[in-house]
Amino acid sequence: MNSASSTRARTSGHRRVAVIGQGFVGLPAAMLAQQAGHLVVGFDTDPDRITRLRSGDSYISDVPSHLLRQAQESGRYWPTSDTDALDKFDVALVAVPTPVIGDKPDLSCVEAAAKALAPYLRPGCLVALESTSYPGTTETVFAPILETSGLRAGRDFHLGYAPERLNPGSGIASIARIPKIVAGIDSESLHAVTEFWQGLIDTVVPAPDIRTAEVAKLIENAFRLLNISFVNELAQHARHLGVDVWAALSLAATKPYGYMEFRPSVGAGGHCLPSDTAYLSWRLHEDARTCQLIDTAMAINTAQPGYVADRILTTCTPTADPPRIVVVGATYKPDVADVRDSAALKVTDILRSRGADVTVVDPLLGHHPGVLTDLTPDMVAHTDLLALLVAHRGLDYPLIRTASRVFDACAALTPAPHIERL
């Protein structure tokens, strides 16, 4: 089999596809499948999500509401929390959360999805896990639950692993252009999952086996966390050396080979980087193996919000008691309305725990409790410090600059005496 296929091909016939989980991964996958002509059941156990989906109200930035409405009007997409709707599926994609509870992986959602699918398995169907997890999950956790149906993976039904690759905020068309790694429990399963995804996206990359694909996904996210932690630690040292780390990083980025640019921040958030790296670390520790570089990066990332809070309080007017602080930006990354594991919100919590009077403003979080959507001149005029933690496009940067003191964690503002950078 070729190592990669770069031509999008239609699968043989339109199928009944069940997508388990209608979140940041599952809903875009459902849209891609219905665009390819498949009949898609979008299954989720959250009744509020199903209500919003049925009303054509998308909560995922990569899936605009008009696309969601078009999908339902076509008759090819039906959101539901009724497990009976899973009956007679040909393909099932499982895209459910895999969080970390304490320092251990929580696979309860993966297990629940497998239990929901097991009664509806049929000979010849395909089940593919999309959720990121430690190596061995698909074969030792997911498959045994599916096999309570009496059918055997690789013998009676196809089992695959196809880890998500999303850059939230890039849009559904961009998702279709990102190469997709796929793997199967045997050659026939690999062929089945490859053929299906070739009908949805431009490039499919078959992996030699499922565990290799599981590790590849963890490598991708651990790589990013390692480098983000590196530049965040470097920013602390550069400041004490009297060096503008932002200028130094910009100079380094002019090298055309052997270097990839990463920028300091309040910390890596979202589900992928902290949680997925923890999965890799946990799995290695389970075998009594050390992973010093990964563990150090995780520790640096965990400590970063506290460091940023310290810098903000140090920058405040000394006489301010309690200091009045306006935090601008609360999501885990720019231009995405997602607060999962948001480092900015962790900074906010730390500031409040230390007695600061904090107002949080983020135009993307209209429904998030305690967050205002509009930054006003009155807020800026009556704050002791404005902390810019997430640099969304469309923020009123001229207004932000008028604050008496500004802590710029993003290097989004031109340097000035009253503006201190991370």
JOQUIKA-V133525 format. One record per residue. SS is DSSP state (H for helix, E for strand, C for the rest). OMEGA is omega in whole degrees, 0 to 359 (none if undefined). Layout:
BEGIN
ss->{SS & SS}
omega->{OMEGA & OMEGA}
END
This chain:
BEGIN
ss->{C & C & C & C & E & C & C & C & C & C & C & C & C & C & C & E & E & E & E & E & C & C & C & C & C & H & H & H & H & H & H & H & H & H & H & C & C & C & E & E & E & E & E & C & C & C & H & H & H & H & H & H & H & H & C & C & C & C & C & C & C & C & C & C & H & H & H & H & H & H & H & H & H & C & C & C & E & E & E & E & C & C & H & H & H & H & C & C & C & C & E & E & E & E & C & C & C & C & C & E & E & C & C & E & E & C & C & H & H & H & H & H & H & H & H & H & H & H & C & C & C & C & C & C & C & E & E & E & E & C & C & C & C & C & C & C & H & H & H & H & H & H & H & H & H & H & H & H & H & C & C & C & E & C & C & C & E & E & E & E & E & C & C & C & C & C & C & C & C & C & C & H & H & H & H & H & H & C & C & E & E & E & E & E & C & C & H & H & H & H & H & H & H & H & H & H & H & H & C & C & C & C & C & E & E & E & C & C & C & H & H & H & H & H & H & H & H & H & H & H & H & H & H & H & H & H & H & H & H & H & H & H & H & H & H & H & H & H & H & H & C & C & C & C & H & H & H & H & H & H & H & H & C & C & C & C & C & C & C & C & C & C & C & C & C & C & C & C & C & C & C & H & H & H & H & H & H & H & H & H & H & H & H & H & H & H & C & C & C & C & C & H & H & H & H & H & H & H & H & H & H & H & H & H & H & H & H & H & H & H & H & H & H & H & H & C & C & C & C & C & C & C & C & E & E & E & E & E & C & C & C & C & C & C & C & C & C & C & C & C & C & C & H & H & H & H & H & H & H & H & H & H & H & C & C & C & E & E & E & E & E & C & C & C & C & C & C & C & C & C & E & E & C & C & C & C & H & H & H & H & H & C & C & C & E & E & E & E & C & C & C & C & C & C & C & C & H & H & H & H & H & C & C & C & C & E & E & E & C & C & C & C & C & C & C & E & C & C & E & E & E & C}
omega->{180 & 180 & 178 & 175 & 185 & 179 & 180 & 182 & 176 & 173 & 184 & 178 & 178 & 189 & 173 & 186 & 174 & 176 & 183 & 185 & 181 & 179 & 187 & 177 & 187 & 182 & 174 & 178 & 178 & 180 & 178 & 181 & 180 & 175 & 178 & 176 & 180 & 172 & 191 & 170 & 177 & 186 & 175 & 181 & 180 & 183 & 179 & 177 & 182 & 178 & 180 & 180 & 181 & 178 & 180 & 182 & 183 & 176 & 180 & 185 & 181 & 179 & 180 & 184 & 181 & 176 & 178 & 179 & 178 & 180 & 180 & 178 & 179 & 184 & 183 & 181 & 180 & 176 & 184 & 171 & 180 & 182 & 179 & 179 & 179 & 183 & 176 & 176 & 174 & 180 & 174 & 175 & 181 & 183 & 184 & 182 & 173 & 184 & 173 & 177 & 190 & 175 & 183 & 176 & 176 & 182 & 184 & 180 & 176 & 180 & 180 & 179 & 179 & 179 & 179 & 183 & 189 & 182 & 186 & 178 & 177 & 176 & 177 & 180 & 179 & 172 & 180 & 177 & 179 & 186 & 178 & 179 & 182 & 182 & 182 & 184 & 185 & 187 & 186 & 179 & 186 & 184 & 181 & 178 & 177 & 184 & 171 & 176 & 186 & 177 & 182 & 179 & 180 & 177 & 184 & 178 & 180 & 178 & 181 & 174 & 182 & 188 & 180 & 172 & 182 & 169 & 188 & 180 & 183 & 177 & 185 & 180 & 179 & 180 & 181 & 181 & 181 & 179 & 185 & 174 & 177 & 179 & 179 & 181 & 174 & 186 & 180 & 177 & 177 & 178 & 182 & 182 & 176 & 181 & 181 & 184 & 174 & 178 & 185 & 186 & 187 & 188 & 177 & 182 & 179 & 177 & 182 & 178 & 186 & 183 & 177 & 178 & 178 & 179 & 180 & 179 & 179 & 178 & 182 & 184 & 177 & 177 & 181 & 180 & 178 & 184 & 175 & 178 & 178 & 183 & 177 & 176 & 178 & 180 & 179 & 181 & 182 & 180 & 180 & 175 & 181 & 182 & 173 & 185 & 180 & 178 & 180 & 179 & 178 & 177 & 180 & 183 & 177 & 178 & 187 & 180 & 173 & 181 & 174 & 187 & 169 & 185 & 177 & 182 & 177 & 179 & 178 & 179 & 185 & 180 & 196 & 192 & 182 & 185 & 184 & 177 & 177 & 177 & 180 & 180 & 181 & 183 & 178 & 179 & 178 & 177 & 179 & 178 & 179 & 177 & 191 & 183 & 180 & 181 & 179 & 179 & 179 & 180 & 178 & 181 & 179 & 183 & 187 & 178 & 177 & 177 & 180 & 178 & 177 & 180 & 180 & 181 & 177 & 182 & 181 & 175 & 185 & 183 & 183 & 181 & 355 & 179 & 176 & 186 & 172 & 177 & 178 & 181 & 183 & 180 & 183 & 176 & 182 & 169 & 177 & 183 & 185 & 182 & 180 & 178 & 183 & 176 & 179 & 178 & 176 & 176 & 180 & 180 & 180 & 178 & 180 & 179 & 179 & 171 & 182 & 174 & 190 & 171 & 182 & 181 & 174 & 184 & 182 & 188 & 182 & 183 & 183 & 183 & 176 & 180 & 177 & 182 & 186 & 171 & 185 & 176 & 180 & 177 & 184 & 183 & 186 & 176 & 175 & 179 & 172 & 180 & 176 & 186 & 179 & 188 & 175 & 168 & 176 & 174 & 179 & 184 & 174 & 178 & 180 & 182 & 182 & 177 & 183 & 175 & 181 & 169 & 185 & 181 & 188 & 186 & 181 & 184 & 175 & 182 & 178 & 183 & 182 & 182 & 178 & 178 & 173 & none}
END
